[in-house]
Amino acid sequence: MASKLIDRVRGAHQRYRSSSTADSAEFERIKRKLHKELIDSLDFEQVSRMPRSELSVRLRKSLTDAVEMRSLPLNRLERERLVEEILDEILGLGPLEPLLRDPEISDILINGADTVFVEKKGRLMKVDVRFNGNAHLMQIIDRIVSAVGRRVDETNPMVDARLSDGSRFNAIIPPLALDGPVVSIRRFGTVPITADDLVAFGSCPQPMMDFLKGAVKSKLNVLISGGTGSGKTTLLNVLSSFIPAGERIITIEDAAELQLQQPHVVRLETRPKNLEGKGEVTARDLVKNALRMRPDRIILGEIRGTEAIDTLNAMNTGHEGSLATVHSNSTRDALARMETMIGMGMPNLSDKNIREMMARALDLVIQADRLPDGSRRVLAITEVTGMEGSVVTTQDIFLFKQAGYDDEGRIRGRFVATGVRPKCMGRLKQNGVELPRAHFSWQMQV
């Protein structure tokens, strides 16, 4: 760990020596000079034995003293910015650090060294943040992916990883990205969003949340469907919070980002191929192995391929209460996508047999979506009721019906209970979950 920190300090120094000047040439000149003086003053043997927190305090004091001792043509705010930027480069992720410190930013999108967008409160906006060239951006990418044992280069130009705070990280670099490295970071708050938060935000009214809580407690198998940025992972986190503390939970993800609070959680993560094209561990491999680990629940971050087969088999063979997400635009589309993925892995299985497997395994499909005004809502909760002929039958329990926009451009509509009493209510009652009939016949304007 210490050697990596020393390498980072030296690497940051090398970059400053070779970087081109920014628009504020004088500020950049001062920054490079102070950076060099700080590096020259360090005793690297002592640094290697120093805890990171203590090193941060000492570097900050040294930099602040150096700035105050000089008659620099900078005001107070610029001096503070000078100290922060040098520290961010040595100890953090350079220009990304101030964005990662902003709790209101949910997405960071970097399109090359000079173009950075963020999503804040559901709105996408360009920010005045830039890197000192694509080489600098590549150094930050390498720093992130190497910390979790991943790599990115011309032979492997796409990578998924995670930041220390659990945020999802994706990068794609040249030659696939024509205008320089492209980075997408999906932020996750340090404090997980709760069921009460989703109710307060208007994403999922209380009667719907009560039903979902009872469904998870009663070990119904739940599939969460939605598009990019629709809040699938957030909803998965919330539903997983309803799992009793005494159960053994195994999570399987491409990049670990779930924030489960139970005491007995085993987290598994897929692994890409190495330089020789070997060593890959897929989600399907992990699902198969998880079945040998005595799980009470299996939670799959996202079903993307043939692991759908093993997930449904697990749901059908004594591992009820499993949760998973899938990328899709409606609850019916989610079932169609699952059917396609199963067919890819079991081409000899007939369509009817695949649908029978799905009908036996799945109990509920939840559709989440991000609406044009940036709000995220649960649009439908649909029950899988069985088969009619060769068709999987479903019934909608709750729906969101859009009605238009208000004067401020926000979407108006109403949540509706369809009046259908779910077939699964018998299982909920067996597990001590009693919901009044009023939960299934109401409307709420939003």
JODA-V505404 format. One record per backbone hydrogen bond with DSSP energy under -0.5 kcal/mol. CO is the residue of the C=O (numbers start at 1). NH is the residue of the N-H. If there is no record, write none. Layout:
co->CO nh->NH
co->CO nh->NH
This chain:
co->1 nh->5
co->2 nh->6
co->3 nh->7
co->4 nh->8
co->5 nh->9
co->6 nh->10
co->7 nh->11
co->8 nh->12
co->9 nh->13
co->10 nh->14
co->11 nh->15
co->12 nh->16
co->13 nh->17
co->14 nh->18
co->15 nh->19
co->23 nh->25
co->24 nh->28
co->25 nh->29
co->26 nh->30
co->27 nh->31
co->28 nh->32
co->29 nh->33
co->30 nh->34
co->31 nh->35
co->32 nh->36
co->33 nh->37
co->34 nh->38
co->35 nh->39
co->36 nh->40
co->37 nh->41
co->38 nh->42
co->39 nh->42
co->42 nh->44
co->43 nh->46
co->43 nh->47
co->44 nh->48
co->45 nh->49
co->46 nh->49
co->47 nh->50
co->51 nh->55
co->52 nh->56
co->53 nh->57
co->54 nh->58
co->55 nh->59
co->56 nh->60
co->57 nh->61
co->58 nh->62
co->59 nh->63
co->60 nh->64
co->61 nh->65
co->62 nh->66
co->63 nh->67
co->64 nh->68
co->65 nh->69
co->66 nh->70
co->67 nh->70
co->70 nh->72
co->72 nh->74
co->75 nh->79
co->76 nh->80
co->77 nh->81
co->78 nh->82
co->79 nh->83
co->80 nh->84
co->81 nh->85
co->82 nh->86
co->83 nh->87
co->84 nh->88
co->85 nh->89
co->86 nh->90
co->87 nh->91
co->87 nh->92
co->88 nh->92
co->88 nh->94
co->93 nh->96
co->94 nh->97
co->95 nh->99
co->96 nh->100
co->97 nh->101
co->99 nh->102
co->101 nh->103
co->102 nh->105
co->104 nh->106
co->104 nh->121
co->106 nh->187
co->107 nh->119
co->108 nh->110
co->108 nh->185
co->109 nh->111
co->109 nh->117
co->110 nh->112
co->110 nh->183
co->112 nh->115
co->113 nh->131
co->114 nh->116
co->115 nh->111
co->116 nh->127
co->117 nh->109
co->118 nh->120
co->118 nh->125
co->119 nh->106
co->119 nh->107
co->120 nh->123
co->123 nh->120
co->125 nh->118
co->127 nh->116
co->127 nh->129
co->131 nh->133
co->133 nh->137
co->134 nh->138
co->135 nh->139
co->136 nh->140
co->137 nh->141
co->138 nh->142
co->139 nh->143
co->140 nh->144
co->141 nh->145
co->142 nh->146
co->143 nh->147
co->144 nh->148
co->145 nh->148
co->145 nh->150
co->146 nh->149
co->153 nh->156
co->156 nh->153
co->157 nh->173
co->159 nh->171
co->161 nh->169
co->163 nh->166
co->167 nh->163
co->168 nh->186
co->169 nh->161
co->170 nh->184
co->171 nh->159
co->172 nh->182
co->173 nh->176
co->173 nh->177
co->176 nh->178
co->177 nh->180
co->181 nh->112
co->182 nh->172
co->183 nh->110
co->184 nh->170
co->185 nh->108
co->185 nh->187
co->186 nh->168
co->190 nh->192
co->194 nh->198
co->195 nh->199
co->196 nh->200
co->197 nh->201
co->198 nh->202
co->198 nh->203
co->198 nh->204
co->199 nh->202
co->203 nh->378
co->205 nh->209
co->206 nh->210
co->207 nh->211
co->208 nh->212
co->209 nh->213
co->210 nh->214
co->211 nh->215
co->212 nh->216
co->213 nh->217
co->214 nh->218
co->215 nh->220
co->216 nh->219
co->219 nh->321
co->220 nh->222
co->221 nh->363
co->221 nh->364
co->222 nh->324
co->223 nh->225
co->223 nh->366
co->224 nh->326
co->225 nh->368
co->226 nh->328
co->227 nh->230
co->231 nh->235
co->232 nh->236
co->233 nh->237
co->234 nh->238
co->235 nh->239
co->236 nh->240
co->237 nh->241
co->238 nh->241
co->239 nh->242
co->240 nh->243
co->244 nh->247
co->247 nh->249
co->248 nh->296
co->248 nh->297
co->249 nh->266
co->250 nh->299
co->251 nh->268
co->252 nh->301
co->253 nh->270
co->263 nh->265
co->264 nh->249
co->265 nh->267
co->266 nh->251
co->266 nh->268
co->268 nh->253
co->271 nh->281
co->274 nh->277
co->278 nh->274
co->281 nh->271
co->282 nh->286
co->283 nh->287
co->284 nh->288
co->285 nh->289
co->286 nh->290
co->287 nh->291
co->289 nh->292
co->290 nh->293
co->290 nh->295
co->297 nh->250
co->298 nh->300
co->298 nh->323
co->299 nh->252
co->299 nh->301
co->300 nh->325
co->302 nh->304
co->303 nh->327
co->305 nh->308
co->306 nh->309
co->306 nh->310
co->307 nh->311
co->308 nh->312
co->309 nh->313
co->310 nh->314
co->311 nh->315
co->312 nh->316
co->313 nh->317
co->314 nh->317
co->314 nh->319
co->322 nh->222
co->323 nh->300
co->324 nh->224
co->325 nh->303
co->326 nh->226
co->326 nh->328
co->330 nh->334
co->331 nh->335
co->332 nh->336
co->333 nh->337
co->334 nh->338
co->335 nh->339
co->336 nh->340
co->337 nh->341
co->338 nh->342
co->339 nh->343
co->340 nh->344
co->341 nh->345
co->342 nh->346
co->346 nh->349
co->350 nh->354
co->351 nh->355
co->352 nh->356
co->353 nh->357
co->354 nh->358
co->355 nh->359
co->356 nh->360
co->357 nh->361
co->358 nh->362
co->363 nh->384
co->364 nh->223
co->365 nh->382
co->366 nh->225
co->366 nh->368
co->367 nh->379
co->367 nh->380
co->368 nh->227
co->369 nh->371
co->369 nh->377
co->371 nh->374
co->375 nh->371
co->377 nh->369
co->377 nh->379
co->379 nh->400
co->380 nh->367
co->381 nh->397
co->381 nh->398
co->382 nh->365
co->383 nh->385
co->383 nh->395
co->386 nh->393
co->388 nh->390
co->388 nh->391
co->391 nh->388
co->393 nh->385
co->393 nh->386
co->395 nh->383
co->397 nh->418
co->398 nh->381
co->399 nh->416
co->400 nh->402
co->401 nh->414
co->404 nh->412
co->406 nh->409
co->410 nh->406
co->412 nh->403
co->412 nh->404
co->413 nh->446
co->414 nh->401
co->415 nh->444
co->416 nh->399
co->416 nh->418
co->420 nh->422
co->422 nh->425
co->423 nh->426
co->424 nh->427
co->424 nh->428
co->425 nh->429
co->426 nh->430
co->427 nh->431
co->428 nh->431
co->428 nh->433
co->429 nh->432
co->432 nh->434
co->433 nh->435
co->436 nh->439
co->437 nh->440
co->438 nh->441
co->440 nh->419
co->442 nh->417
co->444 nh->415
